[in-house]
Amino acid sequence: MNVLLEMAQRSLSYLQTIQATDILDIAILAYLLYRLMMWSRNSNVGQVLKGIALIFIMLWGTSFLHLYVMNYLLSRVLELGFLSIIVVFQPEIRHFLEQFGAKGMSGLFSGRESDPDESERAIDELVAAYASLSRSKIGALTVFERSSILDESINSGTPLDAEVSSELLKNIFWPKAPLHDGAVIIRAGRIVGAGCIMPLSSNPSISRELGTRHRAGIGTTEHSDAVVAIVSEETGSISVAVGGMLKRHLAPETLRRMLRRELLPEGSGEDGGGDRMGALLSRLASLKIEDLLRPGKKGDKHVE
């Protein structure tokens, strides 16, 4: 009983030393870890992080078992691995720094970049365009970028900055248009590239009746977490590729539901908590440390 009482007293003394800056520090770190997990869950980054974690476990194990040669080799591999990560994920790092430089702390903690209303409008415009293209049997390939940055693919085509409209999409994919052969890339509800070259899938199990457009759509989702909508030039069939899997022969309404489910996840509550937390941390980041440490006066409003 005395031991439990002593532990309770120590815990209480530790809690009394916690300051407002400590809470802010822990909250920011927890949110950064949360965003990192959400970012890596549906992309290749997650596999890299798992590999790094495995190397750390092996490094600790070799040190614990006194396997000095293996420990030395793993430590060198870990050092080179960090340099490799910087090279491999250079587009993602550059995009993060550009966002941070443009928007500051509020931009870093703002959660998703895209406006849900703008993304929903882009989906509706694309569905209207694809319904028309499907009836006319005009091929189309549209890539919705998510957390994986597609700057290299955008640079392979013609960079744009335009609102998504059904008429613009139909003009781009018109067979005699100069950009109809490549893919249209949509980022945050806006067209950022057209005539873009996407990576082809090397999966040998893909049906031979699928052409280059479908293979490019599947290949894009194998290398990123993007969502790709495709119209077949031969049959006019509408397809959607997600995570390396292709769903074919979709009706326009089915296409709309699939795109909304993949691109507007706040309705499922998956990212809703993260957006609210991001808004809270954005408000906290805009406060000065002196404001946090200043004793509250009667009638002052607290940050909730």
C-alpha positions as CSV (number, residue, x, y, z in Angstrom):
1,M,0.0,0.0,0.0
2,N,2.8,2.3,0.9
3,V,4.5,1.6,-2.5
4,L,1.3,2.5,-4.4
5,L,0.9,5.6,-2.4
6,E,4.5,6.6,-3.1
7,M,4.0,6.0,-6.8
8,A,0.8,8.1,-6.8
9,Q,2.6,10.9,-5.1
10,R,5.4,10.8,-7.7
11,S,3.0,10.7,-10.6
12,L,1.2,13.8,-9.1
13,S,4.5,15.6,-8.7
14,Y,5.4,14.9,-12.3
15,L,1.9,16.1,-13.5
16,Q,2.4,19.4,-11.6
17,T,5.6,20.1,-13.6
18,I,3.8,19.9,-16.9
19,Q,3.4,23.3,-18.6
20,A,1.4,24.6,-21.6
21,T,4.4,24.4,-23.9
22,D,4.9,20.7,-23.0
23,I,1.3,19.9,-24.0
24,L,1.8,21.9,-27.3
25,D,5.0,20.0,-27.9
26,I,3.5,16.6,-27.4
27,A,0.4,17.5,-29.5
28,I,2.4,18.7,-32.5
29,L,4.6,15.6,-32.4
30,A,1.6,13.3,-32.1
31,Y,-0.1,15.0,-35.0
32,L,3.0,14.8,-37.2
33,L,3.3,11.1,-36.5
34,Y,-0.4,10.7,-37.3
35,R,-0.1,12.5,-40.7
36,L,3.0,10.4,-41.5
37,M,1.1,7.2,-40.9
38,M,-1.9,8.4,-42.9
39,W,0.4,9.5,-45.8
40,S,2.3,6.3,-45.9
41,R,-0.7,3.9,-45.4
42,N,-1.7,3.9,-49.1
43,S,1.6,4.5,-50.8
44,N,5.0,3.0,-51.3
45,V,6.3,5.1,-48.4
46,G,4.7,2.6,-46.0
47,Q,6.8,-0.3,-47.3
48,V,10.0,1.8,-47.0
49,L,9.1,2.7,-43.4
50,K,8.5,-1.0,-42.6
51,G,11.9,-1.8,-44.0
52,I,13.6,0.9,-41.9
53,A,11.8,-0.4,-38.8
54,L,13.0,-3.9,-39.6
55,I,16.6,-2.7,-39.9
56,F,16.3,-0.9,-36.6
57,I,15.0,-4.1,-34.9
58,M,17.9,-6.2,-36.5
59,L,20.4,-3.5,-35.4
60,W,19.2,-3.8,-31.8
61,G,19.1,-7.6,-31.9
62,T,22.7,-7.8,-33.2
63,S,23.9,-5.4,-30.5
64,F,22.1,-7.4,-27.8
65,L,23.6,-10.7,-29.1
66,H,27.1,-9.1,-29.5
67,L,27.1,-9.8,-33.3
68,Y,29.6,-7.0,-33.9
69,V,30.2,-7.7,-37.6
70,M,26.5,-7.8,-38.5
71,N,25.9,-4.7,-36.3
72,Y,28.6,-2.8,-38.1
73,L,27.2,-3.7,-41.6
74,L,23.6,-2.8,-40.6
75,S,24.7,0.5,-39.2
76,R,26.5,1.4,-42.5
77,V,23.4,0.2,-44.5
78,L,21.2,2.5,-42.3
79,E,23.5,5.5,-43.0
80,L,23.4,4.9,-46.7
81,G,19.6,4.2,-46.5
82,F,18.8,7.7,-45.2
83,L,20.7,9.2,-48.2
84,S,18.8,6.9,-50.5
85,I,15.5,8.0,-49.0
86,I,16.3,11.7,-49.7
87,V,17.0,10.8,-53.4
88,V,14.0,8.5,-53.9
89,F,11.5,10.8,-52.2
90,Q,12.9,14.1,-53.5
91,P,9.5,15.1,-55.2
92,E,7.6,14.5,-52.0
93,I,10.2,16.4,-49.9
94,R,10.2,19.3,-52.3
95,H,6.4,19.5,-52.4
96,F,6.3,19.5,-48.5
97,L,8.9,22.4,-48.4
98,E,7.0,24.4,-51.1
99,Q,3.8,24.0,-49.1
100,F,5.5,24.9,-45.8
101,G,7.2,28.0,-47.4
102,A,4.0,29.2,-49.1
103,K,1.5,28.7,-46.1
104,G,3.7,28.5,-43.0
105,M,2.6,26.6,-40.0
106,S,-1.1,26.9,-40.9
107,G,-0.4,25.3,-44.2
108,L,1.5,22.5,-42.6
109,F,-1.3,21.6,-40.2
110,S,-4.2,22.3,-42.6
111,G,-4.8,18.6,-43.3
112,R,-6.0,17.9,-46.8
113,E,-5.1,20.5,-49.4
114,S,-8.0,20.1,-51.7
115,D,-11.4,21.8,-51.1
116,P,-14.0,19.1,-50.8
117,D,-16.5,21.2,-52.8
118,E,-14.0,21.7,-55.6
119,S,-13.1,18.0,-55.6
120,E,-16.8,17.0,-55.7
121,R,-17.4,19.5,-58.6
122,A,-14.4,18.0,-60.4
123,I,-15.9,14.5,-60.0
124,D,-19.3,15.6,-61.4
125,E,-17.7,17.3,-64.4
126,L,-15.5,14.2,-65.1
127,V,-18.5,11.9,-64.9
128,A,-20.4,14.1,-67.3
129,A,-17.5,14.1,-69.8
130,Y,-16.9,10.3,-69.5
131,A,-20.6,9.6,-70.2
132,S,-20.3,11.5,-73.4
133,L,-16.9,10.0,-74.3
134,S,-18.2,6.5,-73.6
135,R,-21.1,7.0,-76.0
136,S,-18.7,8.3,-78.7
137,K,-16.1,5.6,-78.0
138,I,-13.3,8.2,-77.4
139,G,-10.5,7.0,-75.3
140,A,-9.6,8.9,-72.1
141,L,-7.2,8.5,-69.1
142,T,-7.6,10.8,-66.1
143,V,-5.4,10.5,-62.9
144,F,-6.6,11.9,-59.6
145,E,-3.5,12.6,-57.5
146,R,-3.7,11.9,-53.8
147,S,-0.7,11.8,-51.3
148,S,1.8,10.4,-53.8
149,I,3.3,13.4,-55.8
150,L,3.2,12.9,-59.6
151,D,5.5,15.9,-60.6
152,E,7.6,13.7,-62.9
153,S,4.5,12.6,-64.9
154,I,3.2,16.2,-65.0
155,N,6.6,17.4,-66.4
156,S,6.5,14.7,-69.1
157,G,3.4,16.4,-70.5
158,T,2.0,19.9,-70.6
159,P,1.6,21.6,-67.2
160,L,-1.7,23.3,-66.8
161,D,-3.6,25.1,-64.1
162,A,-7.3,25.0,-65.0
163,E,-10.7,24.2,-63.5
164,V,-12.1,20.8,-64.3
165,S,-15.0,21.1,-66.8
166,S,-16.6,18.4,-69.0
167,E,-16.1,20.5,-72.1
168,L,-12.4,21.0,-71.4
169,L,-11.9,17.2,-70.8
170,K,-13.8,16.4,-74.0
171,N,-11.7,18.8,-76.0
172,I,-8.4,17.4,-74.5
173,F,-9.4,13.8,-75.4
174,W,-10.8,14.6,-78.8
175,P,-8.8,12.3,-81.2
176,K,-7.4,15.2,-83.3
177,A,-6.4,17.2,-80.2
178,P,-2.6,17.3,-79.7
179,L,-2.9,16.1,-76.0
180,H,-5.4,13.3,-76.5
181,D,-2.9,10.5,-76.3
182,G,-1.6,11.2,-72.8
183,A,-3.2,11.4,-69.4
184,V,-4.9,14.3,-67.6
185,I,-3.7,14.7,-64.0
186,I,-6.0,16.3,-61.5
187,R,-4.5,17.6,-58.2
188,A,-6.7,19.2,-55.4
189,G,-9.7,19.5,-57.8
190,R,-7.8,21.2,-60.6
191,I,-6.2,20.0,-63.9
192,V,-2.4,20.4,-63.5
193,G,-1.2,18.4,-66.5
194,A,-2.4,17.0,-69.9
195,G,-0.7,14.7,-72.4
196,C,1.3,13.1,-69.5
197,I,3.1,9.8,-69.8
198,M,2.3,7.3,-67.1
199,P,4.2,4.2,-66.2
200,L,2.9,0.9,-67.7
201,S,2.1,-2.1,-65.6
202,S,4.4,-5.1,-65.9
203,N,1.9,-7.5,-64.3
204,P,1.9,-10.6,-66.6
205,S,-1.6,-11.6,-65.4
206,I,-3.3,-8.6,-67.0
207,S,-5.7,-9.6,-69.8
208,R,-4.2,-9.3,-73.3
209,E,-7.4,-7.6,-74.5
210,L,-6.4,-4.5,-72.4
211,G,-4.5,-1.9,-74.3
212,T,-1.8,0.7,-73.4
213,R,-4.3,3.1,-71.8
214,H,-5.5,0.5,-69.3
215,R,-2.0,-0.8,-68.6
216,A,-0.9,2.8,-67.9
217,G,-3.8,3.3,-65.6
218,I,-3.0,0.1,-63.6
219,G,0.7,0.9,-63.6
220,T,0.1,4.3,-62.2
221,T,-1.9,2.9,-59.3
222,E,0.9,0.3,-58.7
223,H,3.5,3.0,-58.2
224,S,1.3,5.5,-56.3
225,D,-2.0,5.8,-54.4
226,A,-3.6,7.7,-57.3
227,V,-7.1,6.9,-58.6
228,V,-7.4,6.5,-62.4
229,A,-10.5,6.7,-64.5
230,I,-10.3,5.2,-68.0
231,V,-12.5,5.1,-71.1
232,S,-11.8,2.4,-73.7
233,E,-11.4,3.6,-77.3
234,E,-12.4,0.2,-78.7
235,T,-15.6,-0.4,-76.6
236,G,-16.4,2.8,-74.8
237,S,-16.3,0.9,-71.5
238,I,-15.6,3.0,-68.4
239,S,-13.1,1.5,-65.9
240,V,-11.4,2.7,-62.6
241,A,-8.0,1.5,-61.4
242,V,-7.1,1.7,-57.6
243,G,-4.2,0.0,-55.9
244,G,-3.2,-2.0,-59.0
245,M,-6.8,-3.4,-59.4
246,L,-9.0,-2.6,-62.4
247,K,-12.8,-2.4,-62.2
248,R,-14.4,-2.5,-65.7
249,H,-17.7,-1.9,-67.4
250,L,-18.9,0.8,-65.0
251,A,-22.0,2.9,-65.5
252,P,-21.6,6.7,-65.0
253,E,-23.4,6.6,-61.6
254,T,-21.2,3.8,-60.5
255,L,-18.1,5.8,-61.6
256,R,-19.4,8.8,-59.5
257,R,-19.9,6.7,-56.4
258,M,-16.5,5.1,-56.7
259,L,-14.7,8.4,-57.2
260,R,-16.5,10.0,-54.3
261,R,-15.7,7.0,-52.0
262,E,-12.0,7.2,-52.9
263,L,-11.5,11.0,-53.2
264,L,-13.9,12.3,-50.5
265,P,-13.1,10.2,-47.5
266,E,-14.3,12.8,-44.9
267,G,-17.8,11.3,-45.1
268,S,-16.5,8.0,-43.7
269,G,-14.9,9.7,-40.7
270,E,-11.5,8.4,-41.7
271,D,-9.8,11.8,-41.9
272,G,-12.4,13.9,-40.1
273,G,-10.6,13.6,-36.8
274,G,-7.3,14.5,-38.4
275,D,-8.8,17.6,-40.1
276,R,-10.3,18.8,-36.7
277,M,-7.0,18.2,-35.0
278,G,-5.2,20.0,-37.8
279,A,-7.5,23.0,-37.4
280,L,-6.8,23.0,-33.6
281,L,-3.0,22.9,-34.1
282,S,-3.2,25.6,-36.7
283,R,-4.9,27.8,-34.2
284,L,-2.4,26.9,-31.5
285,A,0.5,27.5,-33.9
286,S,-0.8,31.1,-34.5
287,L,-0.7,31.9,-30.8
288,K,2.4,33.3,-29.1
289,I,4.1,31.4,-26.3
290,E,3.5,34.4,-24.1
291,D,-0.3,34.0,-24.7
292,L,-0.2,30.4,-23.7
293,L,1.7,31.1,-20.5
294,R,-0.3,34.1,-19.5
295,P,-2.8,33.4,-16.7
296,G,-6.4,33.5,-17.8
297,K,-8.5,36.4,-16.7
298,K,-12.2,36.2,-15.8
299,G,-14.2,36.1,-18.9
300,D,-11.4,35.0,-21.2
301,K,-12.3,32.3,-23.7
302,H,-10.3,29.1,-23.7
303,V,-9.2,27.3,-26.8
304,E,-11.4,24.2,-27.2
